[in-house]
Each structure stands twice: as structure tokens, then as C-alpha cells.
Amino acid sequence: MSRAELTKIILPEEKIPKFWYNVQADMPNPLAPSLHPQTMQPLTPADLEPIFARELIAQEVSDERFIEIPAEVRELYKQYRPSPLFRAHNLEKALDTNSRIYYKYEGISPVGSHKFNSALPQVFFNKIQGIKRISTETGAGQWGTALSLACKLFGLEAMVYMVKVSYFQKPYRRSIMELYGATCIPSPSNLTAAGRQALEKDPDTPGSLGMAISEAVEDAVSRDDTNYSLGSVLNHVCLHQSIIGQEVKLQMDMVDDYPDVVIGCCGGGSNFAGIAFPFIPDKLAGKKIRLLGVEPAACPTLTKGIFAYDYGDVVGLTPAMKMYTLGHDFVPSGIHAGGLRYHGAAPLLSQLYHDGLIEAIAVKQNAAFEAAMLFARTESIVPAPESAHAIRAAIDEALKAKEEGVTRTIVFNLSGHGNLDLYSYDKFLAGETEDVEFSDEELAVSIKDLPEVK
Ligand SMILES: Cc1ncc(COP(=O)(O)O)c(C=O)c1O
């Protein structure tokens, strides 16, 4: 069998990267500084110390191209990394396309998604600093599950605020978190002032990631033994996820191929950053490669939002970051891709999008589910509803290439499996999933409370 016919492209364990790749070293325009939420002055590392480990703060502002992965983290990566790159032969056949479609399968991690790639180092760096407990938010529950397991493995306690609509849509994610020894409660909750304020405003709110972040940050600020951890958006999270794209490059070399387009779904942006950023140096060196982020039409941060300073949470406890945003108090409709219901996009992704190095599109919920169903029926894996957005775009790229009479190499990130998202699939199969689109009128309202920056 020729290499081009391989179905799974597997790297040996010793090829797990020894360094994370930091795109900050190569960006044509550096990031705008994040601002202190009260003073609106540029943030200092000391401002972050009450809730983040020092190593993570250093990574947040580092401009070193490569940052070493600690041996303890690499050891735990070995359980599931390098993750396989699959050639989607059956999907290609179903689409009757000459294009080659590959997917990097991050659902192979013990928690079912890419989120474990960052949970492990985040908890590790907190542990070596003597932190005993971590608070966090979770949307669909993937991040909360990853953090819960990482905390158990390193001997820390985990407190997870899970967005209310997802808590009820995906009850088994809570079961897993509790099995790993974490506490998981629906957000907004009565445990924090931020939660009580949100419930007072709207007792029936579905919750949002921005709201759950406010609760988790407040929890961490109020206790000396606790730090806060975020599953996306921040520079150090995108850094940790770079392990995905670095492996993909080696795997594409193994089959003598190179992507025309690299695709990932976008919530806060970490899995897309992870697969796409390691290709940025090639693009800057003149390679013809497109990097395409895919967001939900119900929460189209990059494609409809504005590039401005905004908070990462509803209350305004986090620093103000320059990013594409739909407004920090925007509550997206309760689409089933809970992990994509975030008002902002990672500042790194935002700057690169602003500079034209990255493209973005928005897709509707049912179009994503239809793509997921075709994928399950051809490639056998039930994808997470978030990842389904990337599948939709990959299929559309292949169909477009067919129409144009060209052959393309398409690579996408299958960021997680959907084995615990069956309630959502039931709703889709019953024809009960809505196509919600975000309107310009909604944007005008949702961005009216952006922080003022002089
Ligand atoms: C499987 C999966 N993919 C993607 C995302 C979106 O997050 P990010 O954009 O940070 O990768 C999530 C978030 O929960 C997720 O669970």
C-alpha cells in the first residue's frame, strides 16, 4: 500500500513534541496589551498573580518561539498522544470528490476532546506552586471534564461552574466530573455574587460561558488556596494546543502531502489555534495555505463582531482584552454546540484575523448537524456538535473544489467525540433543532456596554 493510501497516520510516542510553539514570536503585529478591568491601564504580571500560576503568566506574555513542555506533562501526554491523523477515505467516496480530506482526532484523549492538552499543564504549573484547588467554568462540559481529571491526577481539588443549559443537555458530563472527584454545579448559581446578580436579572437564563467565568473568577479571588483556570481564549491555552498542529505537520510529511486549507471550529479559539498556528510561519514564508475558523451563526464572533477591547466575562472581573467580540453580556441562544457559545475570540486569533492571516465563516446549527450525521455514517465516529462545524466547512471545501474541477488537500480538527451529546443528536433527528442567526440589530444592542478605553 502506498503511503498516500494510509487511513490512519500514526506517529511513535517519541515524536510527541518537546516544545509548544508560541505564535507571538512570529506575528507581524504584536498583541495590544490587556488592560486592568478597574484602571484600564496595561496589565502587569503581578495583577494576574492572585488567580494564575506564575509560569502560566510568563507564558501569557512570552515572545519566545518555543517553550519547553515539562517532562511530567509529556509523560501524561503519552497516554493519548500523538493523536492519529485519519484520511477520510469513506467520506471522500460519499462526496465523490478527488480532494483529500484528513482529520486530526483529538477525541482520542481520555476525556474525549483537545481540552486535556491544556488542562494537564495548567494544573501542573499550579501544583508546583502549592495551589490546592482550581475553579473553572465549562460550556458543554468538555473543559470541565478535562480539568477535573487533570486535578485528580495531580492531587488538586476541582470546582466547576457549568453553563446551565448544557448542565441539563449533557448530564453525563457532570457524572464524569464527579467520578473524577470534582464538584460541578449549574451556572448561574447562588454561590457567588455574580451568579445571584444574573439570577435576579433573569431567573430563567440559560447561562453563558461569560457568566460562568465571572463565577469561577470570583470563587478564586475569594480563596487563598484556589487559582482560576480558563479552557480557551488566553495566550497560554493557545500555546498548549499548538501540540496538535505540530503533530499534523509531521503526519502530513509522512504521506508527502501538505494542506491547502486547515480548518477548526471556533469557540474561544483554542483548538483552531492549536491546529492552525504552527502553519503561520509557513504562510508568512509564502506558502499558499488557508487557515479557516468556523463559528456558529448563532454566535458569530469573528464574522460579525467588532475588534475592540472587551471583558472576558459578563461582570467585568477579567482583564479587558483586544479581541473580536459580540459584547461581554451577550447571551447566545442555547445551541447544542455549547462550547461555541462564547462572546469573544482569543486575542491571538483576533489579531491574526484582523491582519488577514486567518479566515472565518459562520455555519447554521442544522447544517453542522447534517455534516456530523454524514460523517458518522461514513467515518463511524460521532463528532462533538462543536467539531461538526469544522466538518461542515471541510465538506463544503471539498464540494467547492469539485465544482471548480480542482483537487485540494483539506485538513480539519476533529476536536472531540460526541458520545455524550446524544440528547442533542436526538433533538436533531426529531427535527427539533433551530437555526438561530445573530442579527445586526442584536449586535447593536450587545456591544453597547463595551468598556471605555482612552
Ligand atoms: C469538542 C470541542 N471543540 C471545540 C470547543 C470550542 O473551544 P475552543 O474554541 O477553545 O477550541 C469545545 C469547547 O468546549 C469543545 O468541547
The ligand as a MOL file (V3000), in Angstrom:
LIG
                    3D

  0  0  0     0  0            999 V3000
M  V30 BEGIN CTAB
M  V30 COUNTS 16 16 0 0 0
M  V30 BEGIN ATOM
M  V30 1 C -15.1130 19.3850 21.4510 0
M  V30 2 C -14.9470 20.8690 21.4980 0
M  V30 3 N -14.4920 21.5140 20.4100 0
M  V30 4 C -14.3310 22.8440 20.4080 0
M  V30 5 C -14.6540 23.6190 21.5170 0
M  V30 6 C -14.5020 25.0850 21.4320 0
M  V30 7 O -13.4830 25.6090 22.1960 0
M  V30 8 P -12.1760 26.2010 21.5340 0
M  V30 9 O -12.6210 27.1790 20.5010 0
M  V30 10 O -11.4310 26.8150 22.6420 0
M  V30 11 O -11.4400 25.0580 20.9340 0
M  V30 12 C -15.1140 22.9930 22.6710 0
M  V30 13 C -15.4070 23.7930 23.8730 0
M  V30 14 O -15.9430 23.3470 24.8470 0
M  V30 15 C -15.2720 21.5910 22.6630 0
M  V30 16 O -15.7260 20.9480 23.7490 0
M  V30 END ATOM
M  V30 BEGIN BOND
M  V30 1 1 1 2
M  V30 2 1 2 3
M  V30 3 2 2 15
M  V30 4 2 3 4
M  V30 5 1 4 5
M  V30 6 1 5 6
M  V30 7 2 5 12
M  V30 8 1 6 7
M  V30 9 1 7 8
M  V30 10 2 8 9
M  V30 11 1 8 10
M  V30 12 1 8 11
M  V30 13 1 12 13
M  V30 14 1 12 15
M  V30 15 2 13 14
M  V30 16 1 15 16
M  V30 END BOND
M  V30 END CTAB
M  END
